[in-house]
């Protein structure tokens, strides 16, 4: 998948626990080309929101939104069923 697969797995596990995995996958599908703008916004505010997310999660999120292949792969991960 990607070098950020371990981070994606953490996010997917949390989405399953909260019951928002399908909603999140639908949101990622729906925003399509606008996800690139979301990635740029993350890069812009990264210094301000970096205390909210551990380690390299912000960079992983920005990369996920920037690359359509990564977005599709993560969406598939969310829809594959509960990983637990």
Number of C-alpha atoms within 10 A of each C-alpha: 10 13 8 16 15 11 17 22 15 11 17 24 18 13 18 17 12 9 11 14 23 16 13 17 20 14 13 20 15 11 13 12 14 12 21 18 14 16 20 15 12 20 15 11 10 16 9 9 11 15 9 10 10 9 11 11 17 18 16 19 19 20 19 23 25 19 14 17 13 19 20 16 16 23 21 12 20 25 18 11 12 13 11 6
